[in-house]
Amino acid sequence: PFIQRFGNDVVGIVGWTVSGPSNALRHAGETVNNLINTYKENQRLKAQVETVTATKVRDQALQKENTQLKRELDIKDGLTDYNPIVAEVLVRTPSAWQNQFVINKGKSAGIQKNMSVLGAKGLIGRVIEVNNTNSKVELVSDTVDSDDKFSVEITNSNGQVVNGIINGYDRKTGQLIIGHLNTKVKLKANDKVSTNGLGGLTPKGIYIGKVSKVASDDFGSATKVYVKTPADMNDLEVVTVVNK
């Protein structure tokens, strides 16, 4: 009926008249909030960029200072110096899965015996045999006795450093075992483990993992340290060989 249509039109016009400004205010408020959030995010990103820039400048200054000091002391290479060579895993046999594998880079690419090999997140092994186009890598998880064990250092939460040697691997837990410890420094879980550069074969400062458990003798001194590595020894496709 005409009267009902007229009433509906009136209600619609009134509703539009009331809701129009209301919606406009609501959208305006959302726009202002978005602008404020965008501004805050922009300021946060600027602060991060400034921090990264400051860190980069500091690193460049330290590198320059390090170069100058080495020149004054007539040191050609430092303990932490190395050049990376990226390689792909070529062959890995089931019978030696936890011990060795072959990569597709060799002497022609600059690979040399005893170079350290890194996975995506840390140390995984060392080159033990070099051919012209490929090389054989011994995993750090290899439990076969060797004269060239990895020399490492453990840094606790107080900044104290303990040196040791990787001399075992727990296949059940997938953890490395560090022995030859002669210290009374307290070690505990989550202490960081890295190479110490001693022996001249492995660069210093290569990350290995974190302490998961410490076995102590009756006097409280650490005898064995179990280390959980971030590198997955079972899933390796691309590795990095570091040329000290």
C-alpha positions in Angstrom: 0.0 0.0 0.0 1.0 3.6 -0.6 1.1 4.5 3.0 3.4 1.6 3.9 5.7 2.4 1.0 5.7 6.1 2.1 6.5 5.0 5.7 9.3 2.7 4.5 10.8 5.5 2.4 10.7 7.9 5.4 12.4 5.3 7.6 15.0 4.7 5.0 15.7 8.4 4.5 16.0 8.9 8.3 18.2 5.8 8.6 20.5 7.0 5.9 20.6 10.5 7.4 21.6 9.1 10.7 23.9 6.3 9.6 25.7 8.3 6.9 27.5 10.7 9.3 28.0 7.8 11.8 29.7 5.6 9.2 31.7 8.5 7.9 33.0 9.1 11.5 33.7 5.5 12.0 35.7 5.2 8.7 37.5 8.4 9.6 38.4 6.9 12.9 39.7 3.7 11.3 41.7 5.8 8.8 43.3 7.8 11.6 44.1 4.6 13.5 45.6 3.1 10.4 47.7 6.2 9.9 48.9 6.1 13.5 49.7 2.4 13.3 51.6 3.0 10.0 53.5 5.9 11.6 54.5 3.8 14.6 55.5 0.9 12.3 57.5 3.3 10.2 59.3 4.6 13.2 60.1 1.1 14.4 61.5 0.1 11.0 63.6 3.3 10.9 65.0 2.4 14.4 65.9 -1.1 13.1 67.5 0.3 10.0 69.5 2.7 12.1 70.6 -0.1 14.4 71.6 -2.3 11.4 73.5 0.6 9.9 75.3 1.4 13.2 76.2 -2.3 13.5 77.5 -2.4 10.0 79.6 0.7 10.4 81.0 -0.7 13.7 81.8 -4.1 12.0 83.6 -2.2 9.1 85.6 -0.2 11.6 86.5 -3.3 13.5 87.5 -5.1 10.3 89.6 -2.1 9.3 91.3 -2.0 12.7 91.9 -5.8 12.6 93.5 -5.5 9.2 95.8 -2.7 10.4 96.8 -4.6 13.6 97.6 -7.7 11.6 99.7 -5.6 9.2 101.6 -4.1 12.1 102.1 -7.5 13.6 103.0 -9.1 10.2 100.1 -11.6 10.5 98.9 -12.8 7.2 95.7 -14.6 8.4 93.8 -14.5 11.7 92.2 -17.4 13.5 88.7 -16.3 12.2 89.6 -15.7 8.6 88.2 -17.9 5.9 86.7 -17.9 2.4 83.5 -19.9 1.7 83.1 -22.4 -1.1 79.6 -23.7 -1.7 79.2 -27.3 -2.8 76.4 -29.9 -3.3 76.3 -33.3 -1.8 77.0 -35.8 -4.6 77.1 -39.2 -3.0 76.1 -40.5 0.4 75.9 -44.3 1.0 73.6 -45.8 3.6 76.5 -47.9 5.1 78.4 -44.7 5.9 75.5 -42.3 6.4 76.7 -41.0 9.7 80.4 -41.0 8.7 81.1 -39.6 5.2 79.7 -38.2 2.0 81.1 -36.8 -1.3 80.7 -33.3 -2.6 80.9 -32.0 -6.2 83.8 -29.7 -5.6 87.5 -30.6 -5.6 91.0 -29.4 -6.2 89.9 -27.4 -9.3 87.5 -25.3 -7.1 90.2 -24.7 -4.4 89.2 -27.4 -2.0 92.1 -28.7 0.1 92.4 -31.5 2.7 91.4 -30.7 6.3 89.1 -27.8 5.3 86.1 -27.4 7.5 82.6 -28.1 6.2 79.5 -26.2 7.4 75.8 -27.1 7.0 73.1 -24.5 7.0 73.5 -23.7 10.7 76.9 -24.9 11.9 79.9 -27.1 11.6 79.2 -30.6 10.3 82.6 -32.0 9.2 86.0 -31.8 7.5 87.4 -32.7 4.1 89.6 -35.8 4.3 90.2 -36.6 0.6 90.4 -34.4 -2.4 90.2 -35.2 -6.1 90.1 -32.9 -9.1 86.3 -32.6 -9.3 85.0 -34.0 -6.0 86.0 -34.4 -2.4 85.2 -36.7 0.5 83.9 -35.2 3.8 84.1 -36.8 7.2 81.2 -35.9 9.4 81.8 -34.6 12.9 79.5 -37.4 14.0 82.0 -40.0 12.8 83.0 -42.0 15.9 86.1 -43.6 14.2 89.3 -42.7 16.0 91.2 -39.9 14.3 94.2 -37.8 15.0 92.5 -34.7 13.7 89.7 -34.2 16.2 87.9 -30.9 16.3 89.2 -28.5 19.0 86.3 -26.5 20.5 85.5 -24.0 23.2 82.5 -23.7 25.5 81.5 -20.3 26.7 79.3 -20.2 29.8 76.8 -17.4 30.9 79.6 -15.6 32.8 81.8 -15.4 29.7 84.2 -18.0 31.0 85.7 -20.2 28.3 86.5 -23.9 28.5 88.5 -25.7 25.8 87.9 -29.3 24.8 87.9 -31.8 22.0 85.0 -33.5 20.2 85.7 -37.2 20.7 82.3 -38.9 20.5 78.8 -39.0 19.1 75.6 -40.4 20.8 73.6 -42.0 18.0 70.5 -42.4 20.1 70.2 -38.7 20.9 72.1 -37.3 17.9 74.4 -35.3 20.2 78.1 -34.7 20.0 80.3 -35.5 23.1 83.2 -33.2 24.2 85.9 -34.6 26.3 89.5 -33.9 27.4 88.2 -31.2 29.8 90.4 -30.1 32.6 88.6 -27.3 34.4 86.6 -26.4 37.4 84.5 -23.8 35.6 80.8 -24.5 35.9 79.1 -25.5 32.7 75.4 -25.9 32.2 72.7 -26.4 29.5 72.5 -23.8 26.7 76.1 -22.7 27.0 77.4 -22.0 23.5 79.9 -24.2 21.7 82.2 -23.1 18.8 85.5 -23.9 17.3 88.5 -22.3 19.0 90.9 -22.2 16.1 93.6 -24.2 17.9 95.6 -26.5 15.8 95.6 -24.3 12.7 93.1 -26.4 10.7 89.7 -25.0 11.7 88.9 -21.3 11.8 87.9 -19.9 15.1 84.3 -18.9 15.9 82.4 -21.4 13.8 79.2 -22.2 15.7 78.6 -25.9 16.6 75.7 -25.9 19.0 74.6 -25.6 22.6 75.3 -27.7 25.7 72.4 -30.1 26.5 73.9 -32.0 29.4 77.1 -32.0 31.6 78.5 -35.2 33.1 80.6 -34.5 36.2 82.9 -36.5 38.5 82.7 -36.8 42.3 84.5 -33.5 42.6 82.0 -31.5 40.5 84.4 -31.1 37.5 83.0 -31.6 34.1 84.2 -34.8 32.4 81.9 -35.0 29.4 79.7 -32.4 27.7 76.8 -33.3 25.4 76.1 -30.9 22.6 72.9 -30.5 20.6 73.7 -29.2 17.1 71.3 -27.2 14.9 72.7 -28.9 11.8 70.7 -31.9 10.7 73.3 -34.6 9.9 70.6 -36.7 8.1 69.4 -34.1 5.7 72.3 -32.5 3.8 72.1 -31.3 0.2 74.2 -28.1 0.1 77.2 -27.4 2.3 79.9 -24.7 2.6 83.6 -25.5 2.7 85.6 -22.9 4.5 89.1 -22.1 3.2 91.2 -20.9 6.1 
